[in-house]
Amino acid sequence: MITASLNNHRISPRKVRVAANLVRGKSAEQALLILSNLSKKAADPIADLVRSAVANAKNNFQMDTAGLVIKELRVDGGQVLKRSRPRSHGMATRILKRTSHIKVVLAPAPEKKQK
């Protein structure tokens, strides 16, 4: 298993999961193509993670990078920064600035059985 992870990225997990769901289960090359054409802010860090995982496979495990598939792409919640915003009548409301933990796991593509 080849992994790459990014912790406490300052985008909420709900927004990152939209981009992550599009590339989960795809090949690494196909995922990079999809992410390069996606107009979401979360597409860039996910693409960087996929590139990092492919580089890990090449340099650390001496694997062929052509047949790698995204086996797992997890987006979990990270630390929450708590801020307050002034409101009417002297009150304040809490603003939650959420962060994300993103983890990419690559695996070699399974061999197709011939009939």
C-alpha positions as a printed NumPy array, in Angstrom:
array([[  0.   ,   0.   ,   0.   ],
       [  1.323,   3.384,  -1.032],
       [  0.06 ,   6.319,   1.013],
       [  0.219,  10.076,   1.158],
       [ -1.586,  12.278,   3.649],
       [ -2.335,  15.918,   4.354],
       [ -3.388,  17.052,   7.822],
       [ -5.244,  20.177,   8.93 ],
       [ -5.87 ,  21.586,   5.469],
       [ -8.01 ,  24.707,   5.844],
       [-11.034,  23.585,   3.781],
       [-14.047,  21.993,   5.42 ],
       [-14.312,  18.214,   4.955],
       [-17.756,  18.522,   3.409],
       [-16.34 ,  20.59 ,   0.537],
       [-13.316,  18.314,   0.052],
       [-15.518,  15.201,  -0.157],
       [-17.245,  16.574,  -3.272],
       [-13.953,  16.457,  -5.186],
       [-12.826,  13.221,  -3.511],
       [-15.955,  11.322,  -4.542],
       [-15.271,  12.064,  -8.212],
       [-11.871,  10.346,  -8.282],
       [-12.273,   7.516,  -5.774],
       [-11.601,   4.174,  -7.477],
       [-10.127,   5.685, -10.652],
       [ -6.602,   5.206, -11.962],
       [ -4.03 ,   7.778, -10.874],
       [ -3.666,   9.273, -14.369],
       [ -7.414,   9.513, -14.863],
       [ -7.846,  11.089, -11.422],
       [ -5.249,  13.772, -12.208],
       [ -7.051,  14.552, -15.47 ],
       [-10.39 ,  14.915, -13.691],
       [ -8.904,  17.083, -10.93 ],
       [ -7.094,  19.371, -13.368],
       [-10.435,  20.245, -15.013],
       [-12.415,  20.563, -11.779],
       [-13.213,  24.099, -10.632],
       [-13.278,  23.326,  -6.905],
       [-10.742,  24.716,  -4.448],
       [-10.206,  21.228,  -3.015],
       [ -9.073,  19.797,  -6.368],
       [ -5.519,  21.168,  -6.079],
       [ -4.551,  19.593,  -2.721],
       [ -6.054,  16.248,  -3.742],
       [ -4.128,  16.336,  -7.036],
       [ -0.927,  17.143,  -5.129],
       [ -1.547,  14.175,  -2.825],
       [ -2.113,  11.809,  -5.747],
       [  1.125,  13.038,  -7.366],
       [  2.932,  12.555,  -4.052],
       [  1.608,   9.01 ,  -3.66 ],
       [  2.665,   8.18 ,  -7.243],
       [  6.148,   9.547,  -6.488],
       [  6.253,   7.431,  -3.308],
       [  5.416,   4.346,  -5.358],
       [  8.134,   5.113,  -7.873],
       [ 10.933,   6.118,  -5.476],
       [ 10.262,   4.067,  -2.348],
       [  8.794,   0.87 ,  -3.817],
       [ 10.237,   0.884,  -7.379],
       [  6.772,   0.236,  -8.806],
       [  5.47 ,   0.956, -12.285],
       [  3.342,   4.081, -11.966],
       [  1.163,   3.3  , -14.993],
       [ -1.08 ,   0.739, -13.315],
       [ -1.823,   2.442, -10.008],
       [ -5.418,   2.85 ,  -8.817],
       [ -6.796,   4.967,  -5.978],
       [ -7.825,   2.239,  -3.571],
       [ -8.85 ,   4.554,  -0.732],
       [ -9.37 ,   8.289,  -0.466],
       [-10.405,   9.34 ,   3.044],
       [-11.48 ,  12.805,   4.082],
       [-11.853,  13.239,   7.828],
       [-12.412,  16.268,   9.989],
       [ -9.408,  17.929,  11.577],
       [ -9.043,  20.625,  14.177],
       [-11.776,  23.238,  14.381],
       [-10.759,  26.853,  14.896],
       [-13.375,  28.639,  16.988],
       [-13.9  ,  32.33 ,  16.332],
       [-16.63 ,  34.757,  17.32 ],
       [-18.444,  37.376,  15.319],
       [-20.279,  40.376,  16.784],
       [-24.043,  40.399,  16.303],
       [-26.88 ,  42.685,  17.192],
       [-27.791,  43.698,  20.773],
       [-24.225,  43.145,  21.987],
       [-24.273,  39.406,  21.406],
       [-21.671,  37.278,  19.664],
       [-22.037,  34.105,  17.617],
       [-19.541,  31.329,  17.208],
       [-17.866,  30.802,  13.816],
       [-16.37 ,  27.344,  13.247],
       [-13.466,  27.254,  10.81 ],
       [-13.111,  23.598,   9.941],
       [-10.039,  21.744,   8.677],
       [ -9.597,  18.434,   6.869],
       [ -7.363,  15.389,   7.113],
       [ -6.982,  13.837,   3.638],
       [ -5.393,  10.424,   3.044],
       [ -4.753,   8.75 ,  -0.328],
       [ -3.939,   5.046,  -0.655],
       [ -2.794,   3.67 ,  -4.017],
       [ -2.619,   0.03 ,  -5.041],
       [ -1.666,  -1.795,  -8.236],
       [ -4.56 ,  -2.369, -10.587],
       [ -6.086,  -5.845, -10.216],
       [ -5.408,  -8.217, -13.072],
       [ -8.433,  -8.916, -15.263],
       [ -9.289, -12.583, -15.682],
       [ -9.612, -13.865, -19.204],
       [-12.382, -16.277, -20.111]])
